[in-house]
Amino acid sequence: MSGCSGCRQAGTSFELAMAFQPIVDVETGRAWAYEALVRGPNGEGAGHVLAGVTAENRYAFDQQCRIAAITQAVAAGIVETDARLSINFLPNAVYSPVACIQLTLKTAAAVGFPTDRLIFEFTENEEMADTAHVATIIDTYRRMGFATALDDFGAGHAGLSLLARLQTDIIKLDMELVRNIDASLPRRMIVEGLVEMFARMNITVVAEGIETVAEYRTLRALGVRYMQGYLLARPGFRVLPAHVLPDDVPVMLRA
């Protein structure tokens, strides 16, 4: 396949490394997936890298992030686990879903990573130029056997109205809904309602940004099974970091 015009214009080269943070299945205690987080070659933060991304080179950046995520995750040992790999992508950089995925597929085949363990994650904080096009990407990826995830749900340009148009396989709750949820009745009621709604829609819920034992235990009590955050593990630069779970203790929710 020759690819789309955007594919043929990808001339910019980025120096990229990846850090990996586990998404933990708190019922089994195992890493369910690892999110690949972009870094500079010496561990520079995502902001430093993203500052060099423009409308003209975002396709090249998106493609090179996918390559770096897959190759570095395999080098870190992900194939020996049963965990998935979650790769952030830029919907506005995908000109043609089928054409633009070819290099990803070629890379996965070259390093022996099973493509049915790929998750493609995008954030609603990025304003989408064409929601119908994003829906086509999600549908195409699903038909090709990939999972898709909507990150930062509850923040950004849309919330439930976006969900009405785009149904991903996974929803990641924004950390603002998680922060101090043990002490906030409104947050608990919102998350409880979302968990119930997503279960009826057959959407997997991930809570991210968990930093305290109280947040963790409250989310468990609300039925959240998959969690990500500094409490469990910080991102590991070019490695798959170990994670820890707090001891299971019944939580008393505060009003």
Secondary structure, 3 states (H helix, E strand, C coil): CCCCHHHHCCCCCCCCEEEEEEEEECCCCEEEEEEEEEECCCCCCHHHHHCCCCCCCHHHHHHHHHHHHHHHHHHHCHHHCCCEEEEECCHHHCCCHHHHCHHHHHHHHHHCCCHHHEEEEEECCCCCCCHHHHHHHHHHHHHCCCEEEEEEECCCCCCHHHHHHCCCCEEEECHHHHCCHHHCHHHHHHHHHHHHHHHHCCCEEEECCCCCHHHHHHHHHCCCCEECCCCCCCCEECCCCCCCCCCCCCCCCCC
